[in-house]
């Protein structure tokens, strides 16, 4: 059955526009994992304007790449404003938070090893 196929296999060998693989939902944060292995994950997010993720930590380094929109990302108390095409690395074990200044979509790359 096609819907039982892992996401990575369903998307393999296709030209993709990442921003088109996740849709905004009013008042929400939407996520879609497109790659999940022991070594790491690729997850797409769509943040509606004003939405965010409260401060938290992760045991692994993570790279955020903004596909569109505008976000404020706070890492260890320091705030960064990112726009389309910009990237930032959030170091492991440092508290971080994300907030949608304008609706934005991002790719989160988490490296586990």
Secondary structure, 3 states (H helix, E strand, C coil): CHHHCCHHHHHCCCCCCHHHHCCCCCCCEEEEEEEEECCEEEEEEEECCCCEEEEECCCCCEEEEEEEEEEEEEECCEEEEEECCCEEEECCCCCEEEEEEEEEEEEEEEECC
